[in-house]
Amino acid sequence: MKAESNESLDLLSVVLTGIPGLEAQHGWLSIPFLTMYVVAIVGNSLIMAAVQADPALHEPMYLFLSMLAGTEVGVSVSTLPTVMGILWFDARRVDFDGCLAQMFFIHTFSCMESGVLLAMSYDRFVAIYNPLRYTAILTLPRIVCIGLVITLKSVILRAPLPVLLRSLPYCHTNILSHSYCLHSDLIQLPCADTKLNSILGLAIVLTTYGLDSLLIVVSYMLILYRVLGIASGEGRRKALNTCVSHICAVLVYYVPLIGVSVMHRTAKHASPLVHTLMSSIYLFVPPVLNPIIYSVRTKPIQQGIITLFSCKRE
């Protein structure tokens, strides 16, 4: 594919790469990708619907889980148009402003997902440290406030990125290396100094993913300290069991994120296919696995989904 300069395009469009080296198999690859989208969107939507419909699930833990499901639907919907457009129709060209909008939504929902995981670790901390006042501390207004703070923080931190990119002059290739628009890709295109963009991007990463992950680790260190102080072995097991699903969700989110970050900084000369696969794992795996994890491990969620379908049949 011939690269086109942004001078001739005047910032009208960019070209997405797709899955390098596997262009001939895009039709077959669309099947697993479509399956992942269906599982992610339908699975997370079912969790949100079950929590909303069942009064027994109107507890802090499940309300935060519903928030997490909402952010994962947002991530999936943000990438779906370009990914499936490439795999089904070979539609690689994307309007530049549309690309900036997609970048904003992908990063904003991902940032919100990290914030919700932190809120869920606080939820587990309160439940184990002060179980008798659990619902008194995490009241519905406070949960709503936490959700609004996470949303506003994510939007405010991510909003400057597309604005700064839109103001820069472009004279390099307009080809991006993924099936969707990411800041790490777009920042390579301008022919002006992007130091401010890089510094801002790094600051956002440190104040969101870095700080959130650190606070999650601290929360679980305190939780573990508290659990080890429980005299009964059965009590310790039950206390830790309430955290297993959330720990799995944290690992499913942060392990691919760390992998992508390491790849971008230490394996720049690796095959483009490797970078594409790592980014895809980071964006697709959490929305697909989390509804499965919570549906399998959390009996109230299972019952809520069953009740939801039972009501629809009636």
C-alpha positions in Angstrom: 0.0 0.0 0.0 1.4 3.3 -1.0 1.7 5.9 1.8 0.1 9.2 1.2 1.4 12.5 2.7 -0.9 14.5 4.9 -0.1 17.6 2.8 -2.1 16.1 -0.1 -4.9 14.9 2.2 -5.0 18.1 4.3 -5.8 16.0 7.4 -8.8 14.5 5.7 -8.1 10.8 6.4 -5.7 8.2 7.7 -5.2 4.6 6.6 -5.5 1.7 9.1 -3.3 -1.4 8.6 -5.4 -4.2 9.8 -3.6 -7.4 10.7 -0.2 -7.3 8.9 0.8 -10.5 7.1 -2.7 -12.0 7.4 -4.6 -9.8 4.9 -5.6 -12.9 2.8 -7.2 -14.5 5.9 -9.3 -11.4 7.0 -12.5 -13.2 6.1 -11.7 -16.1 8.3 -10.3 -13.9 11.1 -13.6 -12.0 11.2 -15.3 -15.0 12.7 -13.3 -15.1 16.0 -13.3 -11.3 16.2 -17.1 -11.1 15.7 -17.5 -13.9 18.3 -15.4 -11.9 20.8 -17.5 -8.8 20.2 -20.7 -10.7 20.7 -19.5 -12.3 23.9 -18.2 -8.9 25.2 -21.2 -6.8 24.3 -23.9 -9.3 25.1 -22.2 -10.7 28.2 -21.6 -7.3 29.8 -25.0 -6.0 28.8 -26.6 -9.0 30.5 -24.7 -8.2 33.7 -25.9 -4.6 33.6 -29.5 -5.7 32.9 -29.4 -8.3 35.6 -28.1 -5.8 38.2 -30.6 -3.2 37.2 -33.6 -5.6 37.2 -32.9 -7.6 40.4 -33.3 -5.6 43.7 -31.2 -8.3 45.5 -28.2 -7.1 43.3 -28.5 -3.5 44.3 -25.5 -3.8 46.6 -22.2 -1.9 46.3 -20.2 -4.9 44.9 -22.7 -5.5 42.0 -23.3 -1.8 41.3 -19.5 -1.4 40.8 -19.5 -4.6 38.6 -22.3 -3.0 36.5 -20.1 0.1 36.0 -17.2 -2.2 35.0 -19.4 -3.9 32.5 -20.5 -0.6 31.1 -16.9 0.6 30.5 -16.1 -2.7 28.7 -19.1 -2.3 26.4 -17.8 1.1 25.6 -14.3 -0.2 24.8 -15.8 -2.9 22.5 -18.2 -0.6 20.7 -15.4 2.0 20.2 -13.2 -0.4 18.2 -15.9 -2.5 16.5 -16.6 -0.2 13.4 -13.1 -0.1 12.1 -12.0 -3.6 13.1 -15.0 -5.3 11.4 -15.0 -2.8 8.6 -11.4 -3.9 7.7 -12.1 -7.6 8.1 -15.4 -7.6 6.2 -15.0 -4.8 3.6 -11.3 -4.0 3.6 -12.4 -0.4 4.6 -9.1 1.0 5.7 -9.5 4.7 5.2 -10.9 6.6 8.1 -11.8 10.3 8.4 -9.1 12.0 10.5 -11.5 13.6 12.9 -13.3 10.3 13.2 -10.0 8.7 14.0 -9.4 11.3 16.8 -12.8 10.6 18.2 -12.2 6.9 18.2 -8.9 7.4 19.9 -10.6 9.6 22.6 -13.3 7.0 23.3 -11.0 4.0 23.4 -8.6 5.7 25.8 -11.3 7.3 27.9 -13.2 4.0 28.4 -10.0 2.2 29.2 -9.1 4.9 31.8 -12.6 4.5 33.3 -12.1 0.7 33.4 -8.9 1.2 35.5 -10.8 3.7 37.8 -13.7 1.2 38.3 -11.3 -1.6 39.2 -9.7 0.7 41.8 -13.2 1.5 43.2 -14.0 -2.2 43.3 -10.8 -2.8 45.4 -12.0 -0.1 47.8 -15.3 -1.9 47.9 -13.6 -5.2 48.9 -11.5 -3.3 51.5 -14.6 -1.8 53.2 -16.4 -5.2 53.1 -13.6 -7.0 54.9 -12.4 -4.2 57.3 -15.9 -3.0 58.3 -18.5 -5.6 57.2 -21.2 -4.3 59.7 -21.1 -0.8 58.2 -20.5 -1.9 54.6 -23.8 -0.7 53.2 -23.8 2.4 55.5 -20.4 3.5 54.1 -21.0 2.7 50.5 -24.4 4.2 50.1 -26.1 4.6 46.6 -25.3 8.4 46.5 -21.7 7.7 47.3 -21.4 5.0 44.7 -23.0 7.4 42.1 -20.6 10.1 43.1 -17.6 7.7 42.7 -18.9 6.8 39.2 -19.2 10.4 38.3 -15.7 11.2 39.5 -14.2 8.3 37.6 -16.0 9.5 34.4 -15.2 13.2 34.7 -11.5 12.4 35.6 -11.2 10.1 32.5 -12.9 12.6 30.2 -10.9 15.7 31.5 -7.5 13.9 31.3 -8.1 12.5 27.8 -9.8 15.5 26.2 -6.6 17.5 25.5 -5.0 14.6 23.5 -7.2 14.9 20.3 -7.2 18.7 20.6 -3.4 18.9 20.6 -3.1 16.3 17.8 -5.6 18.2 15.7 -3.6 21.4 15.9 -0.3 20.0 14.6 1.0 20.1 11.0 1.2 16.7 9.2 3.6 15.8 6.5 4.6 12.2 7.1 2.8 9.0 6.2 -0.8 8.8 7.1 -0.7 5.0 7.7 -1.4 3.7 11.2 -0.3 0.3 12.4 -3.5 -1.1 13.9 -7.2 -1.6 13.0 -8.2 1.3 15.3 -6.8 4.7 16.3 -4.5 4.9 19.3 -2.6 7.8 20.7 0.8 6.0 20.4 0.1 5.6 16.7 -1.2 9.0 15.9 1.7 10.8 17.7 4.1 9.4 15.1 2.4 11.2 12.2 3.1 15.0 12.8 6.2 16.6 11.4 6.2 19.1 14.3 7.6 18.6 17.8 5.4 16.3 19.7 7.3 16.5 23.0 4.3 18.2 24.8 2.0 15.4 23.5 4.4 12.7 24.7 4.9 14.3 28.2 1.1 14.8 28.6 0.5 11.2 27.5 3.0 9.9 30.0 1.6 12.0 32.8 -1.9 10.7 32.0 -0.6 7.1 32.1 1.2 7.7 35.4 -1.8 9.4 37.1 -4.3 6.9 35.9 -3.0 3.4 35.3 0.1 3.8 37.4 -1.6 5.4 40.4 -4.7 3.1 40.2 -2.6 0.0 40.1 -0.5 1.1 43.0 -3.6 1.8 45.1 -5.1 -1.5 44.1 -1.9 -3.3 45.3 -1.9 -1.3 48.6 -5.6 -2.2 49.1 -5.0 -5.9 48.7 -1.9 -5.7 51.0 -4.2 -4.3 53.7 -6.9 -6.8 52.9 -4.4 -9.7 53.2 -3.1 -8.3 56.5 -6.7 -8.2 57.8 -7.6 -11.6 56.5 -4.5 -13.2 58.1 -5.7 -11.8 61.4 -8.9 -13.8 61.2 -8.6 -16.8 63.7 -10.8 -19.2 61.8 -9.4 -20.9 58.7 -12.9 -21.1 57.2 -13.3 -17.4 57.9 -10.1 -16.6 56.1 -11.1 -18.7 53.1 -14.6 -17.1 52.9 -13.1 -13.6 53.1 -10.5 -14.2 50.4 -13.1 -16.0 48.2 -15.1 -12.7 47.9 -12.0 -11.1 46.3 -11.1 -13.8 43.8 -13.3 -12.6 40.9 -12.0 -9.0 41.3 -8.4 -10.2 41.5 -8.9 -12.1 38.2 -10.4 -9.0 36.6 -7.4 -6.9 37.7 -5.0 -9.4 36.3 -6.9 -9.8 33.1 -6.8 -6.0 32.7 -3.3 -5.1 33.9 -1.2 -8.0 32.6 -2.0 -7.3 28.9 -1.6 -3.5 29.6 1.9 -4.1 31.0 2.7 -6.4 28.1 1.7 -3.7 25.6 3.7 -1.0 27.4 6.8 -3.2 27.5 6.4 -4.2 23.8 6.2 -0.5 22.8 9.3 0.5 24.7 11.6 -2.6 24.4 10.6 -4.4 21.2 10.2 -1.7 18.7 11.8 -3.8 16.0 9.6 -6.8 16.6 7.2 -8.0 13.9 4.2 -5.7 13.4 2.0 -8.7 13.8 3.3 -9.1 17.4 2.5 -5.5 18.3 -1.0 -5.9 16.7 -1.7 -9.1 18.6 -0.6 -7.6 21.9 -2.7 -4.5 21.5 -5.7 -6.7 20.5 -5.2 -8.8 23.6 -5.2 -5.7 25.7 -8.4 -4.3 24.2 -10.4 -7.6 23.6 -9.5 -10.0 26.4 -10.9 -8.0 29.5 -14.3 -7.3 28.0 -14.6 -11.0 26.9 -13.3 -12.7 30.0 -14.7 -10.5 32.8 -18.4 -11.4 32.2 -17.4 -15.0 32.0 -15.4 -14.8 35.2 -18.2 -13.1 37.1 -21.0 -15.3 35.6 -19.1 -18.5 36.5 -17.9 -17.5 40.0 -20.7 -15.3 41.3 -23.9 -17.1 42.0 -26.1 -14.0 42.5 -25.1 -12.8 39.0 -25.9 -16.3 37.6 -29.3 -16.2 39.3 -29.9 -12.6 38.2 -29.3 -13.5 34.5 -31.5 -16.6 34.8 -34.2 -14.6 36.4 -33.9 -12.0 33.6 -34.5 -14.6 30.9 -37.3 -16.2 32.9 -39.1 -12.8 33.1 -38.7 -12.3 29.4 -40.2 -15.7 28.6 -43.2 -14.9 30.8 
